[in-house]
Amino acid sequence: MEFLVDEALEEELQQSSDPRVHLIAGACAGLMEHCGMFPIDTTHQQLAGSRTSIAATIRTIVAKNGVTGLFRGLPVVVAGSAPVHGVAFSIYEFCKRLLGADQPGHHLLASSMSGVVATLAHDACLAPVDTLKQRLQFSARPYRGVWDCFGHILKSEGVSGFYRGYTTAAVMNLPHASIYYGAYESIKKLLKRATGKEYESNDPVTHMLAGAAGGCLAGGLTNPLDVGKTRLQVGTDAGKSYRGMVSTLRTIYREDGWAGFTKGIRPRMVFHSMSAAISWTTYEYIKHTLEPSFSSHSPPSSNKSGPS
């Protein structure tokens, strides 16, 4: 019996190593995540740059731009999120195999490091898209659309304007990614063990719960850095100038005290919890669905004999 379990696990690991599967599944996960969570993300970004409540923020957005105001910047994200997420998940799976995080048992450090590498690559590709999204969502300046926003940033700030806050985002995502990916992998394994589904690759409920828990934990703990990043990205449009992350955090503390670092923490935790649940459930399901098709084109593994 032990041999059969080991053989099944080895076959699952072989099937899950095809980068094409990770690329497609990751792209689908990114698309579903951003489309599903965009209105909440818009509300969160507005909260981080203001002092109003969630309900008041939503009313302000709808009053200014209608219901479609909750979706300003979505085309930019849709165009960029799918391929970038596909690459990020492919890198994550590669690093997991390289560091041994795909083996049985808990490998918290290896999972966390894999997530950090994937996230840094993801952010490097998505930084300009994220800046455009932030500017369009934060409607202090009434941009007429994506190209108007793009042209204004390029003219007034140059290419570096698209990477405002990138260093901050990279530094912020070191702790966020390590918490997020490490928590997801460990919670997933704990839940599968508790339900007796350790060797089932497709368990949507487990993936949804583990993703939600990891996203909520990481989002809440890194909220102060996210507030600083948002202030850096939208500071010019809001009529303020920030010189860097440290200066921004000091300004927030001077103006709002410790409470300033918790601005938007509830919608952020809800957002990251829900987005992670959508992302991981979609990714794991698509990966599980595609693996048999792609593995059928791979050379068959050698037959093994074991104890009867």
C-alpha positions, 0 to 999 in steps of 0.5 A, a space after each residue: 500500500 505504501 508503494 502505491 501511494 508513493 507511486 501515485 505521488 511521483 506520477 502527480 509530481 511528474 504531471 505537474 512539471 510541464 511549464 505550459 500547464 503552469 503558464 495557461 493555468 496562471 494566466 486564467 487565474 490572473 484574469 479571473 482574479 483581477 476581473 472578479 476583484 476590481 471594484 473592491 480594489 478600486 475602493 481600497 485604493 481610494 480609501 488608502 489616499 483619503 480619510 473617508 469610510 468604505 460606503 462614502 468612498 463607493 458613493 463618491 466614485 459612483 457619483 463622479 463616474 457612475 457605476 463604471 467608475 468602479 471599473 476604471 483601469 480594468 482594460 489595462 489590467 486585463 491586458 497585462 495580468 493574464 500573461 504576467 500571472 502565467 509567467 509568475 506561476 511558471 517561475 513559482 512552480 520551477 522554484 518549488 521543484 528546484 528548492 524541493 517545496 513540491 515534496 511531501 511535508 511542510 517546506 515553509 522556507 522553500 515555498 516562501 522563497 519560491 513565492 518571493 522570486 515569482 512575485 519580484 518577476 511579476 512586479 517588474 513586468 506589471 509595474 507600469 500597468 499597476 501605476 496606470 491602474 492606480 492613477 485611473 482609480 484615484 480620480 483626483 485628476 479626471 483622465 479621459 482614458 488609458 492613453 490620456 493617463 499614459 501620455 500625461 505620465 510620460 510627458 510630466 514624469 518620463 519613463 521613470 513615472 511608470 515605476 514610481 513606488 516599484 522599489 517600495 512594492 518590491 520591498 513590501 512584497 518580500 514579506 507579503 510573498 513569503 507570508 502568502 505563499 508559505 501560508 498557502 502551501 502549509 495550510 493547504 497540506 494541513 487541510 488535506 491531511 485533516 480531511 484525508 485528501 492528501 493525495 488528491 490534486 483537485 480539491 477546490 474547497 481546500 484550495 479556496 480556504 487555504 488561499 483565503 487564509 494566506 491572502 488575509 494574513 499577508 494582506 493585513 500584516 503588510 497594510 502599512 507598506 501598501 498605504 505608503 506605496 499608494 501615497 507614492 504612486 498617486 502623490 503627484 496627482 493629489 498635489 503632494 510630493 513624497 521623496 521616498 518610502 521612509 519620508 512617506 511613512 513619516 509623513 503619514 505618521 505625522 499627519 494621521 498617527 498610527 491610525 494612518 497605517 491601518 487605513 483601508 486594512 479591512 477592505 485590503 484583507 477582504 480583497 486579498 482573501 477573496 482574490 487569493 481564493 479565486 486565484 488559487 482555486 482557478 489555478 489548481 483547477 485548470 492545472 489539474 484539468 490540463 495535466 492529463 492532456 499535456 502528460 499524454 504527449 510526454 514519454 511514459 515513465 519506466 515501469 516499476 515493480 514493487 512488493 505485492 
